[in-house]
Every structure is written in structure tokens, then in C-alpha cells.
């Protein structure tokens, strides 16, 4: 790959009963201008216990990123479809991944994945995966037993300038249902475009999806730190949703974009999500209590959340 380019392969998972979660990322950045770098990130959400923690270990860009078989290796760390392992100064992980039978979730149309616009692409390889093993960060060691989460892949020539991104890997009473949603302000040269909301909800054999800008004329989304409302109409369905969290359940991180500009990422794995879905004979409400992901990317630093990295 030639600069500008970034890529992130990551996993996230929640404890089945407690407000505890892990988030591990393998990233590579080829900025223009700037020097290339590969980073391994380990994040632990434990606001009711040891506290939220985060670590980023940079390496020179001596990384192997493969598409077949899908994997990323940075120094002595690796992620693929069946396991993740790392031994770092200050952290370690050894996780077995059971992918499940669900097909990947594409939040964009097939054409968008090969087009230059949007500049940022995302895909969930395994939306309802199971994780088993251990994660250590500092003096905290977490035993992971049958945690539910996802295996994910992001890449592109530039981060989306500003967005809210949400994910649910199993709702409280519907563990086989999942949600992927974004409200994003894409960039076109120096211009920041109006917000576009896309989503994919899988529930009870249905897939309710809006993946294109054209279809997004029937969707809406509005967010602020840290609450978000969104909705839309598609294929005879009406969806309304909200995601919210507390600052104490958020980890703040510093990102570097491919133009070497600084961005701020605020991510919670402890958010609450509520969805109402109606139409086509369906009238239901889905809830995820303190287990939804809610991420905001912004140019502005938020004083309510300390930056851990």
C-alpha cells in the first residue's frame, strides 16, 4: 500500500454479566507527510472495578497484513479469525475466537468498497463471535470466558472527519440479534458534508439495512457526547434507536490521521442501546444494557474524558 493509508483490525467483547469489556487493535498508518508506524492497542473497560485502562505500543512498520488467510502480525503479536495473542511491555493477551455462523456485516454497498469515496471503509467479519482466554494490562489480569463480541476490519485513505459509530453484539433478551450503525460527516476535499446515517440490524431472520447515500435520504441521526438518536425507513420497516453512555464509561484516545493531523476518539463499550422496530408484521423493542459500543471521532478534545493514550 502507498500513503496515505490506514488500516485497523480489531476485536471487542463484553463480559456476559458484568460491566467489563476488552478492545484490542492492530493498526498500521502510512501518513503523508510523516513516518509509517504499526501500533498494538490494548484497552480494558472496568469502570466498576479496576478502572478503565489503555496502552498503545508503537513499532516500526515491519508488519504483515494478509487478506488470505486474513491476519495481521506486528512484532510478536498476531490477530486472525481464530485467535489473538500479544506479549507487550505492560500488557498481554491470549484469546481463542469462535467465529459463529453469521455472515459478515457490510455497512456500505459493494460498489462503495471499491470506490474512492467514501475514504473510510468498514466491515464486521464476525458480528457474534465468542472469546475465551486471558487479557492482562498493568497489574490487572482478566479471565475471558464465553464473552460475546466481534472481529472487525477498517481501512482507507483517510478517516471520516467526524462520526458516531455504534455496535451491539447481542441484545439482552435477543442474544442472536446484532446492530451496526453510523452517523457520519464525510469529507469531500476541504468540505465537510451533512451527516449521513447508515445501519444494519439483524433480528429474527430479518436484515434491515440502509447502506447507500441515496437510501439514507430516509434516515436521520443526531449525536453529542454522549447521547445519540437515529432512525429510518427501508423495505417496509420503521426503525428508531438511541444510544447513550456516561463519561466514566468512556476511554479517550488520540488518533493520527493520514495527513498527520490529530483526531480524538472517545469510545465506550458500556453504552445503553434501545431499538424499536415495526413493519412487515414486526413490532418489537430491543435493549442492550451497558454492553453497546458507542464511539465518537472529533477534532475537539472533550474535557469530561481524560485521554489515556
C-alpha positions as CSV (number, residue, x, y, z in Angstrom):
1,X,0.0,0.0,0.0
2,X,1.1,3.6,-0.8
3,X,0.5,6.5,1.5
4,X,-1.9,8.0,2.5
5,X,-3.4,4.8,4.0
6,X,-4.5,3.4,7.4
7,X,-5.8,0.0,8.5
8,X,-7.2,-1.3,11.7
9,X,-8.0,-4.9,12.6
10,X,-9.7,-5.2,16.0
11,X,-11.7,-7.3,18.3
12,X,-14.0,-6.2,21.1
13,X,-16.0,-8.3,23.6
14,X,-18.2,-7.9,26.7
15,X,-18.5,-9.9,29.9
16,X,-21.8,-11.7,29.8
17,X,-23.0,-10.4,33.2
18,X,-20.7,-7.6,34.4
19,X,-19.9,-4.1,33.1
20,X,-16.5,-5.2,31.8
21,X,-15.1,-5.3,28.3
22,X,-11.9,-5.6,26.2
23,X,-10.9,-3.8,23.0
24,X,-7.7,-4.9,21.1
25,X,-6.5,-3.3,17.9
26,X,-3.7,-3.9,15.4
27,X,-3.2,-0.8,13.3
28,X,-0.9,0.5,10.6
29,X,-0.6,4.1,9.4
30,X,1.1,5.3,6.3
31,X,0.7,9.1,6.6
32,X,1.6,11.8,4.0
33,X,3.6,13.5,5.3
34,X,5.1,11.5,8.2
35,X,6.8,8.2,9.0
36,X,4.9,4.9,8.8
37,X,4.1,3.1,12.0
38,X,2.3,0.0,13.3
39,X,0.7,0.0,16.7
40,X,-0.8,-2.6,19.0
41,X,-3.5,-1.2,21.3
42,X,-4.9,-2.9,24.4
43,X,-7.9,-1.3,26.2
44,X,-9.8,-2.6,29.2
45,X,-13.2,-1.2,30.3
46,X,-13.7,-1.9,34.0
47,X,-15.3,1.3,35.4
48,X,-16.9,-0.5,38.4
49,X,-13.7,-2.4,39.3
50,X,-10.0,-1.7,38.4
51,X,-10.9,1.3,36.2
52,X,-10.6,2.0,32.5
53,X,-7.1,1.5,31.1
54,X,-5.4,1.8,27.7
55,X,-2.0,1.1,26.3
56,X,-0.5,1.7,22.8
57,X,2.8,0.1,21.8
58,X,4.3,1.5,18.6
59,X,6.6,-0.5,16.3
60,X,8.4,0.4,13.1
61,X,6.3,-0.6,10.1
62,X,7.6,-4.2,10.0
63,X,4.1,-5.7,9.9
64,X,2.4,-8.4,7.8
65,X,-1.2,-7.8,6.9
66,X,-2.7,-10.6,4.8
67,X,-6.1,-11.0,3.2
68,X,-5.9,-14.7,2.6
69,X,-5.7,-16.0,5.2
70,X,-7.0,-12.9,7.0
71,X,-4.4,-11.9,9.6
72,X,-2.2,-9.2,10.9
73,X,1.2,-9.7,12.6
74,X,3.1,-6.9,14.3
75,X,6.3,-8.0,16.0
76,X,5.4,-10.8,18.4
77,X,1.6,-10.1,18.2
78,X,-1.0,-11.6,15.9
79,X,-4.7,-11.4,15.1
80,X,-6.6,-13.7,12.7
81,X,-10.1,-15.3,12.5
82,X,-9.5,-17.8,15.3
83,X,-7.1,-16.3,17.8
84,X,-5.4,-13.2,19.1
85,X,-2.1,-13.1,21.0
86,X,0.3,-10.5,22.2
87,X,3.2,-10.1,24.6
88,X,4.0,-6.5,25.1
89,X,5.7,-4.3,27.7
90,X,2.8,-3.7,30.1
91,X,0.2,-5.9,28.5
92,X,-0.5,-9.4,27.1
93,X,-3.4,-11.4,25.6
94,X,-4.1,-14.9,24.6
95,X,-7.6,-15.3,23.2
96,X,-9.4,-18.1,21.2
97,X,-12.0,-16.8,18.8
98,X,-15.1,-18.9,17.8
99,X,-16.5,-17.0,14.9
100,X,-20.0,-18.4,14.7
101,X,-22.2,-18.9,11.5
102,X,-23.3,-15.3,10.8
103,X,-22.0,-13.8,7.6
104,X,-20.0,-10.6,7.6
105,X,-21.8,-7.3,8.1
106,X,-21.2,-4.7,5.3
107,X,-22.2,-1.2,6.3
108,X,-21.6,0.0,2.7
109,X,-22.7,-1.1,-0.7
110,X,-20.4,-3.5,-2.6
111,X,-19.6,-0.6,-5.0
112,X,-18.5,1.7,-2.2
113,X,-15.8,-0.7,-1.1
114,X,-14.0,-0.4,-4.4
115,X,-14.7,3.3,-5.0
116,X,-12.5,6.2,-3.7
117,X,-15.5,7.7,-1.9
118,X,-16.1,7.3,1.0
119,X,-12.4,7.4,2.0
120,X,-13.0,5.1,5.1
121,X,-14.3,1.5,4.7
122,X,-15.6,-0.8,7.5
123,X,-16.7,-4.4,7.8
124,X,-17.6,-6.7,10.6
125,X,-16.1,-10.1,9.8
126,X,-17.7,-11.9,12.7
127,X,-20.6,-10.0,14.3
128,X,-21.4,-12.5,17.1
129,X,-18.1,-14.2,18.0
130,X,-17.2,-15.9,21.2
131,X,-13.9,-15.2,23.1
132,X,-12.1,-17.3,25.6
133,X,-8.7,-16.7,27.2
134,X,-6.9,-14.0,29.2
135,X,-6.0,-10.3,28.9
136,X,-3.5,-8.6,31.2
137,X,-3.0,-4.8,31.4
138,X,-0.7,-3.5,34.0
139,X,-1.4,-5.3,37.3
140,X,-4.9,-6.4,36.1
141,X,-5.5,-9.8,34.7
142,X,-8.9,-10.6,33.2
143,X,-10.2,-14.1,32.6
144,X,-12.4,-14.2,29.5
145,X,-14.9,-17.0,29.4
146,X,-17.6,-17.1,26.8
147,X,-17.6,-13.3,26.2
148,X,-19.6,-12.2,23.1
149,X,-18.1,-9.6,20.7
150,X,-16.9,-9.1,17.2
151,X,-14.0,-9.2,14.8
152,X,-13.7,-6.1,12.7
153,X,-11.8,-4.5,9.8
154,X,-11.4,-0.8,9.0
155,X,-9.3,0.8,6.3
156,X,-9.0,3.7,3.9
157,X,-7.0,6.7,2.6
158,X,-8.4,9.0,5.3
159,X,-10.5,8.7,8.5
160,X,-14.1,10.1,8.2
161,X,-13.7,13.7,9.6
162,X,-16.4,13.3,12.3
163,X,-18.8,10.4,13.2
164,X,-20.7,8.5,15.8
165,X,-20.4,4.7,15.4
166,X,-22.3,2.1,17.3
167,X,-22.4,-1.7,17.5
168,X,-24.4,-4.3,19.5
169,X,-23.3,-7.9,19.6
170,X,-26.4,-9.5,21.1
171,X,-29.2,-7.7,22.8
172,X,-30.3,-8.5,26.4
173,X,-33.3,-10.7,25.5
174,X,-32.2,-11.4,21.9
175,X,-28.6,-12.7,22.0
176,X,-28.6,-13.6,18.3
177,X,-29.6,-10.1,17.1
178,X,-26.9,-7.5,16.2
179,X,-26.7,-3.9,15.1
180,X,-24.2,-1.8,13.2
181,X,-24.9,2.0,12.9
182,X,-23.1,5.1,11.9
183,X,-23.9,8.8,11.6
184,X,-21.0,10.3,9.7
185,X,-19.9,13.7,8.3
186,X,-17.9,12.6,5.3
187,X,-15.3,14.9,3.7
188,X,-15.1,16.0,0.1
189,X,-11.8,17.8,-0.3
190,X,-11.9,20.7,2.3
191,X,-15.7,20.4,2.7
192,X,-17.4,18.5,5.5
193,X,-20.7,17.1,4.2
194,X,-24.0,16.9,6.1
195,X,-24.5,13.9,8.3
196,X,-25.5,10.6,6.7
197,X,-26.9,7.7,8.8
198,X,-26.4,4.1,7.7
199,X,-27.4,1.0,9.7
200,X,-27.7,-2.8,9.5
201,X,-29.9,-4.5,12.1
202,X,-30.2,-8.3,12.1
203,X,-33.1,-9.6,14.1
204,X,-35.4,-12.7,13.9
205,X,-34.3,-13.7,10.5
206,X,-34.7,-10.2,9.1
207,X,-31.9,-7.9,7.9
208,X,-33.0,-4.3,8.0
209,X,-30.3,-2.2,6.2
210,X,-29.6,1.2,4.7
211,X,-26.1,1.2,3.1
212,X,-26.1,3.9,0.5
213,X,-26.2,7.7,0.5
214,X,-29.3,7.5,-1.8
215,X,-31.2,5.3,0.6
216,X,-30.0,7.4,3.5
217,X,-32.4,10.2,2.4
218,X,-34.9,8.2,4.5
219,X,-32.7,8.1,7.6
220,X,-31.8,10.6,10.3
221,X,-29.2,10.8,13.1
222,X,-28.1,13.4,15.7
223,X,-25.4,12.9,18.3
224,X,-23.5,14.7,21.0
225,X,-21.2,13.5,23.8
226,X,-22.7,11.1,24.9
227,X,-26.1,10.6,23.5
228,X,-27.3,9.7,20.0
229,X,-30.7,9.3,18.4
230,X,-31.2,7.8,14.9
231,X,-33.8,6.1,12.7
232,X,-35.0,5.5,9.3
233,X,-37.4,3.7,6.9
234,X,-36.5,0.9,4.5
235,X,-38.2,-2.1,2.9
236,X,-41.4,-1.6,4.8
237,X,-39.7,-1.3,8.2
238,X,-39.5,1.7,10.5
239,X,-36.6,1.8,13.0
240,X,-36.0,4.2,15.8
241,X,-32.9,4.0,18.1
242,X,-30.9,5.7,20.8
243,X,-27.5,5.0,22.3
244,X,-26.2,6.8,25.4
245,X,-23.4,6.4,27.9
246,X,-21.7,8.2,30.8
247,X,-18.3,9.9,30.6
248,X,-17.0,7.5,33.3
249,X,-17.7,4.6,30.9
250,X,-15.6,6.1,28.1
251,X,-12.0,5.8,27.1
252,X,-10.3,8.7,25.3
253,X,-7.6,8.1,22.7
254,X,-5.5,10.2,20.4
255,X,-5.5,9.2,16.7
256,X,-3.2,10.4,14.0
257,X,-4.9,10.7,10.6
258,X,-3.2,10.0,7.2
259,X,-2.4,13.7,6.8
260,X,-0.7,13.6,10.2
261,X,-3.5,15.7,11.8
262,X,-4.6,14.8,15.3
263,X,-8.1,13.4,16.0
264,X,-9.7,12.4,19.2
265,X,-11.5,9.1,19.7
266,X,-14.0,8.6,22.6
267,X,-15.1,5.0,22.9
268,X,-17.4,3.3,25.3
269,X,-18.1,-0.4,25.4
270,X,-20.6,0.2,28.3
271,X,-23.3,2.1,26.4
272,X,-27.1,1.5,26.6
273,X,-29.0,1.0,23.3
274,X,-32.7,0.8,22.7
275,X,-34.2,0.0,19.3
276,X,-37.9,-0.1,18.3
277,X,-38.7,-1.9,15.0
278,X,-42.0,-2.0,13.3
279,X,-43.5,-3.1,9.9
280,X,-43.9,-6.3,8.0
281,X,-45.7,-7.8,10.9
282,X,-43.0,-7.0,13.3
283,X,-43.5,-4.7,16.4
284,X,-40.7,-5.2,18.9
285,X,-38.3,-3.4,21.2
286,X,-34.6,-4.4,21.6
287,X,-32.4,-3.3,24.5
288,X,-28.7,-3.7,25.3
289,X,-27.8,-2.6,28.8
290,X,-24.2,-1.4,29.3
291,X,-22.9,-3.6,26.5
292,X,-23.3,-1.5,23.4
293,X,-20.3,0.2,21.7
294,X,-20.6,4.0,21.2
295,X,-17.6,5.8,19.6
296,X,-17.3,9.4,18.6
297,X,-14.4,10.8,16.4
298,X,-13.9,14.5,16.6
299,X,-11.4,17.3,16.1
300,X,-12.3,18.7,19.6
301,X,-10.9,17.5,22.8
302,X,-13.6,16.7,25.5
303,X,-12.6,17.8,29.0
304,X,-15.1,15.3,30.6
305,X,-13.0,12.3,29.5
306,X,-9.2,12.0,30.1
307,X,-7.0,10.8,27.2
308,X,-5.4,7.6,28.3
309,X,-3.2,7.3,25.2
